[in-house]
Amino acid sequence: MAKIPLVDLKAQYAAIKPEIDAALARVIANTSFIGGAEVTNFEAAFAQFQRTKRAVGIANGTSALYLVLRALGIGAGDEVITTPHTFIATVEPIAQSGATPVFVDIDPATYNINPALIEAAITPRTKAIMPVHLYGQLAPMNAIMEIARKHNLYVIEDAAQAHGAELHGLRAGAWGHAACFSFYPGKNLGAYGDAGAVCTNDEALATLIAKLKDHGRMSKYEHDELGYGERLDGLQAAILGAKLPHLEGWNTARRQHAAYYTQALAGVAGVQTPQVMADSQHVFHIYCVRVQGDRDAILAELNQRGIGAGVHYPVPLHLQPAMRGYGGQPGAFPQAEAAAQSIISLPIYPEMTTDHLSQVVEELVDVVSVLAK
Ligand SMILES: *Cc1c(COP(=O)(O)O)cnc(C)c1O
């Protein structure tokens, strides 16, 4: 049987090759490599897609988070509340701004930050909450925004996995003060290299971030503060612009594939399928199941059988060596720690066929029946 990868970017290119090739040729012919219409057109289109007033293209998602922190004046002496169950790029910008990341455990039903635990983590130094819309499902933003309003905190959404996801009809960037996106190639909307964006309804914040990402520039050689070299480039913007009209359809396909998995795995002993919150449009960047028994053995056996399953993420951030200065101890965030040991991400990408899906299910059911306890 054919191998089924976790994601298949070649299949996507094959489906839209003429549009991508035309976009690349256009940028090269125009030499619009930095700035220009490709970037501003994509920014306008992506703002419209997220239904926010502004989108600012950034070199990558990590820098997008950093620039928002910087633009909001968050730094030394401040604390930012976030989740330990995410990619390390969520916390690197917090630490690099000089602020302290403060973790709050997750809700095991969704793997997103548990809002019921946030207030206990707030101190006089807390400046912001940074929820992550993990796997493509928005965090419980109603509850988070209510806490933020009560305590006068900023909310910075890490939406790197949640392009087009909705909660109560609102997309990321319309909930918090700003949402940060990654267009890393494997994300639901992926560039052919590094790329990112900030979406916000705050015009002044967008304008400040647009200035900071481009050397604090007001005009070509007029800089009113020191900024950064963190621009989205023209080639990536053109590729993203060519792909964006497909994103809604791709997200729908991901949801359909997720529904197939969830239905096919219902009632399978030792496998727990993901939960979607009420009135939530999950975009399934990751389809994450929880297994009983020896997860690593189950994963290795799946990989052995040609199923490109993975783990997002195997080590909670408070237990990462790089975070040792922040005092995280084993047992501090039991839900995140338990999840990290029992989750498996199944292959999911829009171009999957029913044959692919049924093959993944067949192998998982078989492996689990032997190895789950
Ligand atoms: C991908 C990702 C990022 C970082 O994005 P880059 O574009 O790779 O810098 C940040 N947070 C989360 C949750 C991500 O998945």
The ligand as an ORCA input file, in Angstrom:
! r2SCAN-3c Opt
* xyz 0 1
  C       3.909     27.678     13.196
  C       3.656     28.264     14.536
  C       4.278     29.432     14.986
  C       5.467     30.078     14.298
  O       5.330     30.427     13.010
  P       6.616     30.607     12.064
  O       6.018     31.191     10.831
  O       7.211     29.258     11.842
  O       7.548     31.539     12.744
  C       3.869     30.002     16.178
  N       2.915     29.425     16.921
  C       2.319     28.269     16.559
  C       1.257     27.709     17.426
  C       2.678     27.643     15.360
  O       2.083     26.501     15.009
*
